[in-house]
């Protein structure tokens, strides 16, 4: 008899399941797209369809790995946080789920900001801005436009909460995701009553808050009948995908910054001693263990900017061809690119900022522009790293995972631009691996999240920064251009001796 861990990742783009054994060795994986209905600002999904997909993917993994019926199985859930689901007493959705990408509640976000004040709300929620992303704004929209649905809801849930409810019949909200509601008091580790009231909901509609990696319970009998045969099934609450990724790639430690290289540029780092700089605008959240705090920043202008250039500007050039062309060129005279295509990005949060090529000349071609775009994202990474250092956070290494890490050229460019070693694990599904580790701790197979010596260790590659005086000059051009075009987006540059 052995233990199997089905790690479920409820991603924005894809739903994934990765099957691990008790040594965190990957046995199988399966995925399918997350499906949405889009209509202008509206982005909705079918909540039941998400759970159905999870069950299908678990079955596919079991089939590929040819698992036996005598194994004890755990299902652990990670993934996105903010997407909202309203359900009745039996856990049935009362309306389509609302994605975090949905922007119907921009007016309500402005109302919340005006009522509570951005700075005061940041001190409670850990979020620097009131934006339509947060469930609080959607709930206020429901109160104004569909009060009947809101009143009928017995469960006000985020997507991970909903899947846990459907698997176990228990409504719980795992703690690392609560700060993404905008109605949770992160320092107090409790719901923020004033915001809950302002959003028009009741406390009894909200799920019980449990720590990361908590056991939720056995699966319901009706769910067990749809799962592959096993000796037993139990469900674990997991944690936020970004924080699971930190654990899965061994960056849940002081001095290590986890930087996703996917559609967005997301940074996570453990705050030393749980301290948070009250003057900083770096988002902060409960960590994986009691008393710990994780700082988190998410810039929408990440890999999506490179994909925009590749598809929209460079005629769909393949990544392999682009990589080859970039390696064949010296880029000292390439233009500079400001990757603010989505406007608001940390650490600047300047809604007026836009993307721009600077110093563009007739002699520049698609290779020069491609370099500028990749470098622009690397410079945005450096700005966020510098902001963390201003807040007193030590940064000794960057650990990166996601689709963008397939480009060795870009990995090296990020190391050079930041002046910090960049470590890239070969295991891509690091969030699922981290979730599996939480489940193994809960099951007693590991003593703690620090007790990882007996686990399978994925290979990795480290990109060391190269000394080049031209690198500092190019960042200075980037910083100067940003300050001149968008003066509000210009924090004081970090001095070289402070790096």
Order of alpha helices (4+ residues) and beta strands (2+ residues): beta-beta-beta-beta-beta-alpha-beta-beta-beta-alpha-alpha-alpha-alpha-beta-alpha-beta-beta-beta-alpha-beta-beta-alpha-beta-alpha-beta-beta-beta-beta-alpha-alpha-beta-beta-alpha-beta-alpha-beta-alpha-beta-alpha
